[in-house]
Amino acid sequence: MASRKRILGSRKRRKTNVVEKRTDNWENEEIDSDSDRSVGSGTVEANAYDQNDEPEETAHEKRYRLAKQLLNEVESKEEQRDYHRQLDYDAVAHRLEQEAPDLVYPEKRFIADGIVLPSPSEIQVLRGHKLSVTSVALSADGRKVVSGSKDGDILIWDMETSTKIRRLKSKRYNSVGHDYVTSIALSDDGRFLCSGGKDGRINVWDFEMGEHLKTFQHEAIVTGLSVRTAHNQLFSCSADRCVKLWNLNEFGFVDSMYGHEAPIQDVDSLARERAITCGGRDHTIRIWKVLEDSQLVFNAEKFSWGSIDCVKLISEDHFVAGSSSGCLSLWSVFKKSPIFIAEHAHAEVERREAWISSLCTVRHTDLLISGSNDGFIRFWKFDEAEQTLEETSRLKQVGFVNSLACNGSSLIAGIGQEHKQGRWWNIKEAVNSVVVMPLKFNHN
C-alpha cells in the first residue's frame, strides 16, 4: 500500500511539473505573424462551417425571391420604356412649341369692309326653346351649335341639317340639369360642353355623348363662362363677385380671384392664361393674370354711367365693352382709359337706352358684332391704326339679342322676348329661337 501511494504521489507531482512547464513556455514564447494567420484562418473556417450548417432555402422563400427578382426586372424595363417615351414626348412638345404661335396667334385678317350680309331667305330660325334663349356657342369645327335657355334646356343643333340632335333636359326632368341656363361654353378640342345656371352650378358634359361628367359650384348665379383657347381650362364668373379657374382634364379647381365690388357680368379669354371680366355696377373691367397672381384694373365710371354688362377680347392687346347705357367702348391693355367711345351705339327704344346685351369678336380679324333690343345686329370695323370703331353694316333682328357667336363663316344669335337676366320688358313680336346667319366676304 505504501508503495502504491508513492507511485500515485509521483504521478501527481509529474503532472504538476508538466503543467508548470507548459505555462512557463507560453509566458516566454513569442507568437509570430504566421501564428496570427493560422488563428485567423481557423476562425474563417469555423464561420464557413457555421454557414453551411444553416437550413436550406424553402420552396416558399424561393418563390418569393424569384418573384422579387422578376418584379425588379419589370421595373427596370418600365423605367427604360418611360425614358424613351419621355424623349418622344419632349420632341413632340418642342415641335408644338415651335408651331404654337402660328396656331394660336394666326396672322390678322382684315374682313370688316368686305362683309356680305345674308338675304332673308338664307337666314335659318331654329325653334325648340319655350323661353328666351340666353346663351349660344359654336363648335370649333363649325358643325354644331349649342343653345341654353331660361327654360333650363340645353339643345345641340346640327348646322348642316338645321335639326336638333340632342336635348340635355332641365332640372325638372334631370336631377343634374339646370332650372335656368345662363351661359354656355365649348372646349376647342370638342370634348367638353360647359353650362352655367342660376342655381350657381357649372355642369361639365361630354359633348359627343351628352353625359354629365362633373359639377362645379359658385355661391350665386353663374353669369359667364369661357374656355381658354387651345387649352382645357375654364374661367367662370358669378354674382358672388368671384372669378374661378377650373381644370377640365382633371375636373379640378385651380384658383379663385377677387377684386370686383359688384356682381360680375361677363368673362372672356384667349390663349394666354388670363381672363377679362366686367363688374357691372362697379364700373370696372379687370384683366386677371393667373401666373403673376395680379390684375389690371380699368375704370369706366367716367365714360359710362350704366352697368358694364359685356366684354370681349379682340386680341391680347385690345378689347371692347358694352354697357346698359348703350355705350360701346374700345380699350387698349396699355391704357387705363378707353381709346374710343361710340355713344348710343344702338338707337333708343321707346325713350329708353338700348342696352348692349351681347358682343362677339371674330378672333384675329378687324370685325366685331354687337346685339341689343333696338331691332338690329350691328357690325363694326376695328381700325387699329386709327384706334377707332366704325359701324359698317347692320342686320335686322327683332327681340333681345342675348348672345352672339361667330367663326367667320356663320353668325349665331340667341334671341329672346326678354332680356337674359330679367323680365323688365317683353317684346311679344320676337321668337325665342336660335338664328343662324351665313356670312360671306368680298376680298376684293
C-alpha positions in Angstrom: 0.0 0.0 0.0 2.8 2.3 0.9 4.4 1.7 -2.5 1.1 2.3 -4.3 0.8 5.7 -2.5 4.3 6.6 -3.5 3.5 5.8 -7.2 0.3 7.9 -7.2 2.1 10.8 -5.5 4.9 10.7 -8.0 2.3 10.7 -10.9 0.7 13.8 -9.4 4.0 15.5 -9.0 4.9 14.6 -12.5 1.6 16.0 -13.9 2.0 19.2 -12.0 5.5 19.7 -13.3 4.3 19.3 -16.9 1.6 21.9 -16.4 4.0 24.3 -14.9 6.5 23.7 -17.7 3.8 24.4 -20.4 2.8 27.6 -18.5 6.3 28.8 -18.5 6.7 28.1 -22.2 3.6 30.1 -23.1 4.7 33.0 -21.0 8.2 33.1 -22.6 7.1 32.2 -26.1 6.7 35.0 -28.8 3.9 34.5 -31.3 5.0 35.3 -34.9 2.8 36.5 -37.7 2.3 33.0 -39.1 0.6 32.1 -35.9 -1.7 35.1 -36.3 -2.7 34.0 -39.8 -3.3 30.4 -38.7 -5.6 31.6 -35.9 -7.5 33.9 -38.3 -7.7 31.1 -40.8 -9.2 28.8 -38.2 -11.8 31.4 -37.4 -12.9 31.8 -41.0 -13.2 28.1 -41.5 -15.3 27.9 -38.4 -17.7 30.6 -39.7 -17.9 28.9 -43.1 -18.7 25.7 -41.3 -21.5 27.6 -39.4 -23.0 29.0 -42.6 -23.1 25.6 -44.2 -24.8 24.4 -41.2 -27.8 26.8 -41.8 -31.1 25.3 -43.1 -31.6 25.3 -46.9 -34.0 27.8 -48.7 -37.6 26.7 -48.5 -39.9 26.5 -51.6 -41.9 29.5 -50.3 -38.7 31.6 -49.9 -37.5 30.6 -53.3 -40.8 31.6 -54.9 -40.6 34.9 -53.1 -37.0 35.5 -54.2 -37.8 34.7 -57.8 -41.0 36.9 -57.8 -39.0 39.8 -56.4 -36.3 39.3 -59.0 -38.9 39.3 -61.8 -40.5 42.5 -60.4 -37.2 44.3 -60.3 -36.6 43.3 -64.0 -40.0 44.5 -65.0 -39.5 47.8 -63.2 -36.1 48.2 -64.9 -37.7 47.6 -68.3 -40.5 50.1 -67.5 -38.1 52.7 -66.5 -36.3 52.3 -69.8 -39.6 52.5 -71.7 -40.6 55.7 -69.7 -37.2 57.2 -70.6 -37.7 56.6 -74.3 -41.3 57.8 -74.1 -40.2 61.0 -72.4 -37.7 61.6 -75.2 -40.6 61.2 -77.8 -42.8 63.5 -75.7 -40.1 66.1 -75.4 -39.6 66.0 -79.2 -43.3 66.5 -79.9 -43.5 69.2 -77.3 -40.6 71.0 -78.9 -42.3 70.8 -82.3 -45.6 72.1 -80.9 -43.8 74.9 -79.1 -42.4 76.0 -82.5 -45.7 75.7 -84.2 -47.9 77.1 -81.4 -47.6 80.8 -82.3 -49.0 80.1 -85.8 -51.8 78.0 -84.5 -52.8 80.2 -81.5 -51.9 83.6 -82.9 -52.6 83.4 -86.7 -51.9 86.4 -88.9 -54.6 89.1 -88.6 -57.1 89.3 -91.4 -59.0 92.4 -92.5 -62.5 91.4 -93.4 -64.9 94.0 -92.0 -65.0 96.1 -95.1 -65.8 93.2 -97.3 -68.7 91.6 -95.4 -71.7 90.4 -97.4 -74.8 90.0 -95.3 -77.2 87.2 -95.9 -80.6 87.6 -97.6 -83.8 86.9 -95.5 -84.1 83.6 -97.4 -80.7 82.4 -96.3 -81.3 83.0 -92.6 -82.4 80.0 -90.6 -84.5 80.2 -87.4 -84.2 77.1 -85.1 -87.1 76.8 -82.7 -87.1 74.5 -79.8 -86.9 76.6 -76.6 -90.0 77.5 -74.7 -88.5 80.6 -73.1 -85.9 83.2 -74.1 -82.5 81.9 -75.3 -79.8 83.2 -73.0 -76.6 81.8 -74.5 -75.2 80.2 -77.7 -71.9 78.6 -78.6 -70.4 77.3 -81.8 -68.2 74.2 -82.0 -64.6 74.7 -83.3 -65.3 72.8 -86.5 -68.5 74.9 -87.1 -70.7 71.8 -87.4 -72.7 72.1 -84.2 -74.4 74.9 -82.3 -75.4 74.7 -78.6 -78.1 76.9 -77.0 -79.3 77.4 -73.4 -82.5 79.0 -72.3 -84.5 80.2 -69.3 -86.5 77.0 -69.6 -83.4 75.1 -68.4 -82.9 73.0 -71.5 -79.7 72.8 -73.4 -80.1 72.0 -77.1 -77.5 70.8 -79.6 -78.1 71.5 -83.2 -76.6 70.2 -86.4 -75.6 73.0 -88.7 -75.9 71.1 -92.0 -79.4 69.8 -91.4 -80.6 72.6 -89.1 -82.1 69.9 -86.8 -81.9 69.3 -83.1 -79.7 66.2 -82.4 -79.7 66.2 -78.6 -81.5 67.7 -75.7 -80.0 68.0 -72.2 -83.1 68.2 -70.1 -83.7 70.8 -67.4 -83.7 70.1 -63.7 -87.4 69.3 -63.8 -86.7 66.1 -65.8 -83.0 65.6 -64.9 -81.6 65.9 -61.4 -78.2 67.2 -62.7 -79.8 69.7 -65.1 -80.4 73.5 -64.6 -83.7 75.2 -63.9 -82.4 78.3 -65.8 -79.3 78.3 -68.1 -77.3 81.5 -68.0 -74.2 80.6 -70.1 -72.7 78.1 -72.4 -69.0 77.4 -73.4 -67.3 74.7 -75.5 -63.7 73.5 -75.5 -61.7 73.7 -78.7 -61.0 70.0 -78.9 -64.7 69.2 -78.9 -64.6 67.1 -75.7 -66.4 69.3 -73.2 -69.6 71.3 -73.0 -69.9 73.6 -70.0 -73.1 75.1 -68.8 -73.8 77.7 -66.0 -77.1 78.2 -64.2 -79.0 80.5 -62.0 -78.5 77.8 -59.3 -74.8 78.6 -59.1 -73.8 75.3 -60.6 -71.5 74.7 -63.5 -72.1 71.4 -65.3 -69.4 69.7 -67.4 -70.8 67.4 -70.1 -69.3 65.0 -72.6 -70.1 67.0 -75.8 -70.3 63.9 -78.1 -72.3 61.6 -75.8 -74.3 64.1 -73.8 -73.3 62.5 -70.5 -72.8 64.5 -67.3 -69.2 64.4 -66.1 -68.8 66.9 -63.2 -70.4 69.7 -61.3 -68.5 72.8 -60.1 -70.1 75.4 -57.7 -70.3 79.1 -57.2 -72.1 80.8 -54.3 -74.5 82.7 -56.6 -75.8 82.8 -60.1 -73.2 81.9 -62.8 -73.1 84.9 -65.2 -70.3 83.9 -67.6 -68.1 81.0 -68.9 -65.1 81.0 -71.1 -62.8 78.1 -72.1 -59.2 79.2 -72.8 -58.2 78.9 -76.4 -56.4 75.7 -77.2 -56.4 74.7 -73.5 -58.9 72.8 -71.4 -59.1 75.5 -68.7 -62.4 77.0 -67.8 -62.9 80.6 -66.5 -66.2 81.3 -64.7 -67.7 84.4 -63.1 -70.6 84.9 -60.9 -72.8 87.3 -58.9 -70.8 86.2 -55.9 -68.1 88.6 -57.2 -65.6 85.8 -57.8 -63.7 84.6 -60.8 -62.7 80.9 -60.7 -60.4 78.8 -62.8 -61.0 75.1 -63.4 -59.1 72.3 -65.0 -61.4 70.3 -67.3 -59.0 67.5 -67.9 -58.6 66.8 -64.2 -62.1 68.1 -63.2 -60.5 70.1 -60.5 -60.5 73.6 -59.0 -57.4 75.7 -59.7 -57.8 79.3 -58.4 -60.2 81.9 -57.1 -59.7 85.6 -57.9 -61.4 88.5 -56.1 -61.5 92.2 -56.6 -64.9 93.2 -58.1 -67.2 95.1 -55.8 -70.4 94.2 -57.6 -71.8 91.1 -59.3 -69.6 90.2 -62.3 -71.5 90.2 -65.6 -69.2 88.6 -68.2 -65.9 86.8 -68.8 -63.7 86.2 -71.8 -60.3 84.7 -72.6 -57.9 83.9 -75.4 -54.8 81.7 -75.5 -52.8 83.3 -72.6 -53.5 82.2 -69.1 -55.5 85.4 -68.5 -59.2 86.3 -68.2 -61.1 89.6 -68.7 -64.2 90.4 -66.7 -66.6 93.3 -66.3 -68.1 94.2 -62.9 -71.4 95.7 -63.9 -72.3 98.4 -61.4 -68.7 98.7 -60.0 -67.8 100.2 -63.5 -64.5 98.3 -63.7 -63.0 96.0 -66.2 -60.3 93.7 -64.9 -57.7 91.5 -66.6 -56.6 88.6 -64.3 -53.0 87.4 -64.8 -53.1 84.0 -63.3 -49.4 83.1 -63.4 -48.4 86.5 -62.0 -51.2 86.4 -59.4 -52.1 90.0 -60.3 -54.8 92.1 -62.0 -55.1 95.1 -64.2 -58.0 97.4 -63.4 -59.7 99.7 -66.0 -62.2 102.2 -64.5 -65.0 103.2 -66.8 -67.1 105.2 -64.4 -66.3 108.5 -66.1 -67.2 107.2 -69.5 -70.4 105.2 -68.9 -73.0 105.8 -66.2 -74.7 102.5 -66.8 -73.8 98.9 -65.9 -71.0 97.3 -67.9 -72.7 94.2 -69.0 -70.5 92.5 -71.6 -66.8 92.4 -72.6 -64.9 90.7 -75.4 -61.3 90.4 -76.3 -60.4 91.5 -79.9 -56.8 90.4 -79.4 -54.4 90.0 -76.4 -53.9 93.8 -76.6 -57.3 95.2 -77.3 -60.9 94.6 -76.0 -64.3 96.1 -76.3 -67.0 96.6 -73.7 -70.8 97.3 -73.8 -73.0 98.9 -71.2 -76.6 99.3 -70.3 -76.4 103.0 -71.4 -75.8 101.9 -75.0 -72.1 102.9 -74.9 -69.6 100.8 -76.8 -66.0 101.4 -75.7 -62.7 100.3 -77.2 -59.7 99.7 -74.9 -56.0 99.0 -75.1 -54.4 97.0 -72.3 -51.7 99.6 -72.2 -54.0 102.5 -71.2 -56.3 102.9 -68.3 -59.0 104.8 -70.2 -60.8 103.9 -73.4 -59.2 104.8 -76.7 -62.5 105.2 -78.4 -66.2 105.5 -77.4 -69.3 105.0 -79.5 -72.1 106.6 -77.5 -75.6 105.4 -78.2 -74.1 102.6 -80.4 -77.7 101.2 -80.6 -80.6 103.6 -81.1 -83.0 104.4 -78.3 -86.1 102.2 -77.9 -89.3 103.9 -76.6 -87.3 106.7 -75.0 -85.1 104.1 -73.2 -81.4 103.5 -73.9 -80.9 100.4 -76.0 -78.8 98.1 -73.7 -75.9 96.4 -75.3 -76.8 92.8 -74.3 -74.2 90.9 -76.3 -70.8 91.2 -78.1 -68.9 89.0 -80.4 -65.5 89.3 -82.0 -64.2 87.3 -84.9 -60.8 86.4 -83.4 -57.7 87.8 -85.1 -59.7 90.0 -87.5 -60.9 93.6 -87.5 -64.6 92.6 -87.2 -66.8 92.8 -84.1 -70.5 92.5 -83.7 -73.0 93.9 -81.1 -76.5 93.0 -80.2 -79.3 94.9 -78.3 -83.1 95.2 -78.4 -83.3 98.0 -80.9 -84.1 95.6 -83.7 -80.7 95.4 -85.3 -77.5 93.4 -85.0 -74.6 95.8 -85.9 -71.3 95.1 -87.5 -68.2 97.2 -86.6 -64.8 97.6 -88.0 -61.8 98.0 -85.6 -59.2 100.2 -87.2 -56.1 99.5 -85.2 -54.0 102.2 -86.8 -56.6 104.9 -86.2 -57.7 103.3 -82.9 -61.4 103.7 -83.8 -64.6 101.7 -84.2 -66.8 102.3 -87.3 -70.2 100.7 -88.0 -70.1 99.1 -91.4 -73.5 97.4 -91.7 -76.5 96.1 -89.8 -78.9 93.2 -89.9 -82.5 93.4 -88.8 -83.4 91.3 -85.9 -86.5 91.6 -83.6 -86.1 90.8 -79.9 -83.4 90.8 -77.3 -80.1 89.6 -78.9 -78.9 87.9 -75.7 -75.9 86.1 -77.1 -73.7 86.0 -80.2 -71.2 83.6 -81.6 -69.2 83.8 -84.8 -66.5 81.8 -86.5 -66.1 84.0 -89.6 -68.5 81.9 -91.8 -71.6 81.8 -89.7 -73.1 84.1 -87.1 -75.3 82.6 -84.4 -77.7 84.7 -82.3 -79.6 83.7 -79.3 -82.9 85.6 -79.4 -85.5 86.1 -76.6 -88.6 88.0 -75.9 -87.0 89.0 -72.6 -83.5 90.1 -71.5 -81.4 87.2 -70.5 -81.1 88.4 -66.9 -84.6 89.6 -66.1 -88.1 90.4 -67.2 -88.0 94.2 -67.4 -89.6 94.3 -70.9 -91.3 91.8 -73.2 -91.1 92.0 -76.9 -94.1 89.9 -78.0 -93.2 90.1 -81.7 -89.9 88.2 -81.0 -89.5 84.5 -81.3 -87.5 82.6 -78.7 -85.0 80.9 -81.0 -81.5 80.4 -82.4 -80.9 82.4 -85.6 -78.2 81.1 -88.0 -76.9 83.7 -90.5 -74.3 82.6 -93.1 -71.6 85.3 -93.7 -69.6 85.9 -96.9 -66.8 88.3 -97.6 -65.7 90.2 -100.7 -62.0 90.1 -100.5 -61.6 92.5 -103.4 
